[in-house]
Amino acid sequence: MVRRYFYIPLVIGLLLNFGATAQLLPTYGEERAGLSAFTFLKLPIDPASTGVGGASLAMTDHSFGALINPALISGGNQQGVFSANRALGGGINHDFVALTKARENGQHIALTLNSLSTGSILERTVWQPEGTGATTSAALTCVGLGVSQAFSEYFHAGVQLKYGLEQLGVYRAHNVYLDLGFLYKLDIADLQFAAALTNFGPNTPLSNLPVGQESALAATPQMFSMGIQWTAWKKGDHSLTPSLQLNHPTDNAEFYAGGLKYQWRSQLWGAVGYQIGSQKALPWMGFGMKTMVKGWPVEWGVGAQPTPYNQYQGTIGIKIKPLTW
């Protein structure tokens, strides 16, 4: 038993050493620095991912695989309806809906809708900072179709093709992105290792820009991530599951996430997480439980996601698995 558990800190040490000594991807300079289009696609909004600080790349239980890593859909046999909402304040809401279904030979398919919308926004200019009297609104929408395949009991891979449309007033942007991910399971303390490249695609052209800026492009919200999860302690119906994740976004602002999830049987879980290198100094938190509604398995959860301004945004999510599935 001691020999089996020896490999866990060894793997963790190698990952941390690699992340501390070099960037996971090369730096391309100023052309990759700064903000990107469709930044909301990089944010975890399901309660389980929020609870562990976003370190859910290898989390097959409770997470929304179609949102985080398409390989988790078959890796966790995730079937049913998934829905989550994050309230940003000021009438701004971030919503996610997914429908997943298992097919033959260990294959799963997923349909997703990820959107962020605002209410009426007062139009302001440099010369009229108090408002022009007109209002505008923003709508950001991304739809996706994914396939997740179990190649064996231990190895899973997934791919998702997404189309995004972003509109703020008269300005528009649209693009196509690709998510690629895999999951590998080991017989060592339920150790799971995952890697994913999400929102991969070309730079996003912007429409209806002022004269002289028609060629402006926005960077892609691409992110390369590596993560692990394992069961550190288990006694009876109680267990503790740590997770770690390294993230490298397009703007080269690497950050690291870690979380710890407590679970009682399969009915109740609670989690706390933290990010190193990001602008969010407060811990992340989440809680959830499973129940039955008219014979249908239902799981709901809530999460608290910190902001760079030392405040929290609330997240709520629900998963429903129809009996016929």
C-alpha positions as CSV (number, residue, x, y, z in Angstrom):
1,M,0.0,0.0,0.0
2,V,2.9,2.4,0.9
3,R,4.5,1.7,-2.5
4,R,1.3,2.5,-4.4
5,Y,0.7,5.8,-2.7
6,F,4.4,6.8,-3.2
7,Y,3.7,7.6,-6.9
8,I,1.1,10.3,-6.1
9,P,3.5,12.9,-4.5
10,L,6.0,12.0,-7.2
11,V,3.6,12.9,-10.0
12,I,2.5,16.1,-8.2
13,G,6.1,17.1,-7.7
14,L,7.0,16.6,-11.3
15,L,4.0,18.7,-12.4
16,L,4.8,21.5,-10.0
17,N,8.5,21.5,-10.9
18,F,7.7,21.7,-14.6
19,G,5.2,24.5,-14.1
20,A,7.7,26.5,-11.8
21,T,10.7,26.3,-14.1
22,A,9.1,27.1,-17.5
23,Q,6.0,28.1,-19.2
24,L,4.0,25.2,-20.7
25,L,3.8,26.9,-24.1
26,P,6.3,29.4,-25.6
27,T,5.9,33.1,-25.3
28,Y,5.1,34.9,-28.5
29,G,5.4,38.4,-27.3
30,E,3.1,41.4,-27.6
31,E,0.9,39.9,-30.3
32,R,-0.5,37.4,-27.7
33,A,-0.7,39.7,-24.7
34,G,-3.8,41.4,-23.5
35,L,-7.5,40.7,-23.6
36,S,-9.3,38.3,-25.9
37,A,-12.7,37.8,-27.4
38,F,-15.3,35.5,-25.7
39,T,-13.5,35.6,-22.4
40,F,-16.5,34.1,-20.7
41,L,-15.7,30.8,-22.3
42,K,-12.7,30.4,-19.9
43,L,-14.8,30.7,-16.7
44,P,-16.0,27.7,-14.8
45,I,-19.7,28.2,-13.8
46,D,-20.8,24.8,-12.6
47,P,-20.8,24.5,-8.8
48,A,-18.3,21.6,-8.6
49,S,-15.7,23.4,-10.7
50,T,-16.3,26.6,-8.9
51,G,-15.9,24.8,-5.5
52,V,-12.4,23.6,-6.3
53,G,-11.2,26.9,-7.8
54,G,-11.5,25.7,-11.4
55,A,-9.2,22.7,-10.8
56,S,-11.8,20.3,-12.3
57,L,-10.1,19.1,-15.5
58,A,-9.8,15.5,-14.2
59,M,-13.0,15.6,-12.1
60,T,-15.5,13.0,-13.5
61,D,-18.0,13.3,-10.6
62,H,-20.2,16.4,-10.1
63,S,-18.5,18.5,-12.8
64,F,-20.0,19.5,-16.1
65,G,-17.7,17.7,-18.6
66,A,-19.2,19.4,-21.7
67,L,-18.1,22.8,-20.2
68,I,-14.7,21.8,-18.7
69,N,-13.2,18.9,-20.7
70,P,-15.2,16.9,-23.2
71,A,-13.3,13.7,-22.2
72,L,-15.1,13.8,-18.9
73,I,-18.4,13.1,-20.5
74,S,-17.6,9.4,-21.3
75,G,-15.1,9.2,-18.4
76,G,-17.8,9.9,-15.9
77,N,-20.7,8.5,-18.0
78,Q,-22.3,11.9,-17.7
79,Q,-25.8,11.7,-19.2
80,G,-28.8,14.0,-18.9
81,V,-29.6,17.7,-18.7
82,F,-27.0,20.1,-17.2
83,S,-27.8,23.7,-16.4
84,A,-25.9,26.4,-14.5
85,N,-26.2,30.2,-13.9
86,R,-23.8,32.7,-12.6
87,A,-25.0,36.1,-11.5
88,L,-22.4,38.8,-12.2
89,G,-24.5,41.7,-10.8
90,G,-25.8,44.7,-12.6
91,G,-28.3,42.6,-14.6
92,I,-25.5,40.5,-16.2
93,N,-26.0,36.8,-16.3
94,H,-23.9,33.9,-17.4
95,D,-25.8,30.7,-18.4
96,F,-24.9,27.2,-19.5
97,V,-27.1,24.4,-20.8
98,A,-25.9,21.0,-22.0
99,L,-27.7,17.8,-23.2
100,T,-25.6,14.6,-23.2
101,K,-26.5,11.1,-24.3
102,A,-24.6,7.8,-24.4
103,R,-24.4,5.8,-27.6
104,E,-23.0,2.4,-28.4
105,N,-19.4,1.4,-27.9
106,G,-18.7,3.8,-25.0
107,Q,-19.4,6.9,-27.1
108,H,-21.2,10.0,-25.8
109,I,-22.5,13.0,-27.7
110,A,-23.2,16.5,-26.3
111,L,-25.1,19.6,-27.3
112,T,-24.1,22.8,-25.5
113,L,-25.2,26.4,-25.2
114,N,-23.0,28.9,-23.3
115,S,-24.2,32.5,-23.2
116,L,-23.7,35.8,-21.3
117,S,-26.2,38.6,-21.6
118,T,-26.8,42.1,-20.1
119,G,-29.7,44.3,-19.5
120,S,-29.9,47.8,-20.9
121,I,-26.5,49.6,-20.6
122,L,-26.3,53.4,-20.6
123,E,-24.2,54.6,-23.5
124,R,-21.3,56.7,-22.4
125,T,-18.6,58.5,-24.4
126,V,-15.4,60.4,-23.5
127,W,-17.2,63.7,-24.0
128,Q,-20.4,62.5,-22.3
129,P,-19.3,60.4,-19.3
130,E,-22.7,60.7,-17.6
131,G,-24.4,59.2,-20.6
132,T,-25.7,60.2,-24.0
133,G,-29.3,59.3,-23.2
134,A,-29.2,56.2,-25.4
135,T,-28.9,52.6,-24.2
136,T,-27.4,49.5,-25.6
137,S,-27.0,45.8,-24.7
138,A,-24.5,43.0,-25.1
139,A,-25.2,39.3,-26.0
140,L,-22.5,36.7,-26.2
141,T,-23.6,33.2,-27.3
142,C,-21.6,30.0,-28.1
143,V,-23.2,26.7,-29.3
144,G,-21.3,23.4,-29.5
145,L,-21.5,19.8,-30.6
146,G,-19.1,17.4,-28.9
147,V,-18.2,13.7,-29.0
148,S,-16.5,11.8,-26.2
149,Q,-15.1,8.3,-26.6
150,A,-14.1,5.6,-24.1
151,F,-11.2,3.8,-25.8
152,S,-10.7,1.5,-22.7
153,E,-11.6,1.4,-19.0
154,Y,-8.7,3.8,-18.4
155,F,-8.4,6.1,-21.4
156,H,-11.0,8.6,-22.6
157,A,-10.8,11.4,-25.2
158,G,-13.2,14.1,-26.4
159,V,-13.6,16.8,-29.0
160,Q,-16.1,19.7,-29.3
161,L,-16.7,22.1,-32.1
162,K,-18.1,25.5,-31.1
163,Y,-19.5,28.5,-32.9
164,G,-19.5,31.9,-31.0
165,L,-21.3,35.2,-31.8
166,E,-20.5,38.3,-29.7
167,Q,-22.4,41.5,-30.1
168,L,-22.1,44.8,-28.2
169,G,-24.2,47.5,-29.6
170,V,-23.3,47.8,-33.3
171,Y,-20.0,45.9,-32.9
172,R,-20.0,42.2,-33.7
173,A,-17.5,39.3,-33.6
174,H,-17.9,35.7,-34.5
175,N,-15.6,32.7,-34.7
176,V,-15.3,28.9,-34.6
177,Y,-13.4,27.2,-31.8
178,L,-12.4,23.6,-31.0
179,D,-12.0,21.8,-27.6
180,L,-9.7,18.8,-27.4
181,G,-9.2,16.8,-24.2
182,F,-8.3,13.5,-22.7
183,L,-8.5,11.6,-19.4
184,Y,-6.4,8.8,-18.1
185,K,-7.3,6.8,-15.0
186,L,-4.9,4.7,-12.9
187,D,-5.5,2.0,-10.3
188,I,-3.5,4.0,-7.7
189,A,-5.8,5.8,-5.2
190,D,-8.3,6.6,-7.9
191,L,-5.7,8.8,-9.6
192,Q,-6.9,10.6,-12.7
193,F,-4.8,12.7,-15.1
194,A,-6.2,15.0,-17.8
195,A,-5.0,17.5,-20.3
196,A,-7.1,19.8,-22.6
197,L,-6.7,22.5,-25.2
198,T,-9.9,24.6,-25.2
199,N,-11.2,27.4,-27.4
200,F,-8.6,26.7,-30.0
201,G,-9.0,28.7,-33.2
202,P,-8.0,31.7,-35.3
203,N,-8.0,35.3,-34.1
204,T,-11.5,36.9,-34.1
205,P,-12.3,39.6,-36.7
206,L,-14.4,42.5,-35.4
207,S,-17.2,44.1,-37.5
208,N,-18.5,47.6,-37.8
209,L,-15.4,49.3,-36.3
210,P,-14.6,53.0,-36.9
211,V,-13.0,53.9,-40.2
212,G,-9.3,53.0,-40.1
213,Q,-9.7,50.1,-37.7
214,E,-11.5,47.7,-40.0
215,S,-8.6,45.2,-39.8
216,A,-8.6,44.9,-36.0
217,L,-8.5,41.3,-34.6
218,A,-9.2,40.0,-31.1
219,A,-7.1,37.2,-29.7
220,T,-8.7,33.8,-29.2
221,P,-9.6,32.7,-25.6
222,Q,-7.4,29.6,-26.0
223,M,-6.3,27.8,-22.9
224,F,-4.0,24.8,-22.4
225,S,-4.5,23.0,-19.1
226,M,-3.1,20.0,-17.2
227,G,-4.8,18.5,-14.1
228,I,-4.8,15.6,-11.7
229,Q,-7.2,14.3,-9.1
230,W,-6.9,11.5,-6.6
231,T,-8.5,10.1,-3.4
232,A,-6.2,11.1,-0.5
233,W,-8.3,9.7,2.3
234,K,-11.3,7.4,2.5
235,K,-12.9,5.9,5.6
236,G,-16.3,4.4,5.5
237,D,-18.7,6.8,3.7
238,H,-16.3,9.7,3.9
239,S,-13.6,10.7,1.5
240,L,-11.3,13.6,0.6
241,T,-10.3,14.3,-3.0
242,P,-7.6,16.9,-3.8
243,S,-7.1,18.2,-7.3
244,L,-4.4,20.4,-9.0
245,Q,-4.4,22.2,-12.3
246,L,-1.9,24.2,-14.4
247,N,-3.4,26.7,-16.8
248,H,-1.8,28.6,-19.7
249,P,-4.2,31.1,-21.5
250,T,-3.5,33.0,-24.7
251,D,-2.4,36.1,-22.9
252,N,0.4,34.2,-21.2
253,A,-0.9,34.9,-17.7
254,E,-0.4,31.5,-16.3
255,F,-2.1,30.6,-13.1
256,Y,-2.4,27.5,-10.9
257,A,-5.5,26.1,-9.2
258,G,-6.0,23.7,-6.4
259,G,-9.0,22.3,-4.6
260,L,-10.1,19.9,-1.9
261,K,-13.5,18.1,-2.1
262,Y,-15.2,16.3,0.8
263,Q,-17.8,13.7,-0.1
264,W,-20.2,11.7,2.0
265,R,-21.4,8.6,0.1
266,S,-22.6,9.9,-3.2
267,Q,-25.3,12.2,-1.8
268,L,-23.4,15.1,-0.3
269,W,-20.2,17.0,-1.2
270,G,-18.5,20.3,-0.2
271,A,-15.4,21.9,-1.7
272,V,-12.9,24.7,-1.3
273,G,-10.3,25.9,-3.7
274,Y,-7.8,28.6,-4.5
275,Q,-5.9,30.1,-7.5
276,I,-2.3,31.2,-7.5
277,G,-1.2,33.7,-10.1
278,S,-4.7,35.1,-10.8
279,Q,-6.2,38.3,-9.6
280,K,-8.7,36.5,-7.3
281,A,-7.3,36.6,-3.8
282,L,-10.2,35.0,-1.9
283,P,-10.9,31.2,-1.8
284,W,-13.5,29.5,-4.0
285,M,-16.3,27.5,-2.4
286,G,-19.0,25.0,-3.4
287,F,-21.6,22.7,-2.0
288,G,-24.0,20.1,-3.6
289,M,-26.2,17.1,-3.0
290,K,-28.0,14.4,-4.8
291,T,-31.7,13.5,-4.4
292,M,-34.5,11.8,-6.2
293,V,-37.5,13.7,-7.8
294,K,-40.3,11.3,-8.9
295,G,-37.7,8.6,-9.4
296,W,-35.3,10.7,-11.4
297,P,-31.8,11.2,-10.1
298,V,-31.3,15.0,-9.6
299,E,-28.1,16.7,-8.4
300,W,-28.0,20.4,-7.5
301,G,-25.2,22.6,-6.1
302,V,-24.2,26.2,-5.3
303,G,-20.9,27.9,-5.6
304,A,-19.1,31.1,-4.7
305,Q,-16.7,32.5,-7.2
306,P,-14.4,35.4,-6.0
307,T,-13.8,38.6,-8.1
308,P,-10.6,40.7,-8.3
309,Y,-12.4,43.2,-6.1
310,N,-12.7,40.9,-3.1
311,Q,-16.3,40.1,-3.6
312,Y,-18.2,36.9,-4.6
313,Q,-20.5,36.0,-7.4
314,G,-23.0,33.2,-6.9
315,T,-23.4,30.1,-9.1
316,I,-26.2,27.6,-9.0
317,G,-26.4,24.4,-11.1
318,I,-28.6,21.4,-11.6
319,K,-28.2,18.0,-13.3
320,I,-31.1,15.8,-14.2
321,K,-30.8,12.2,-15.6
322,P,-34.0,10.9,-17.1
323,L,-34.8,7.3,-16.2
324,T,-35.0,6.3,-19.9
325,W,-31.4,7.2,-20.3
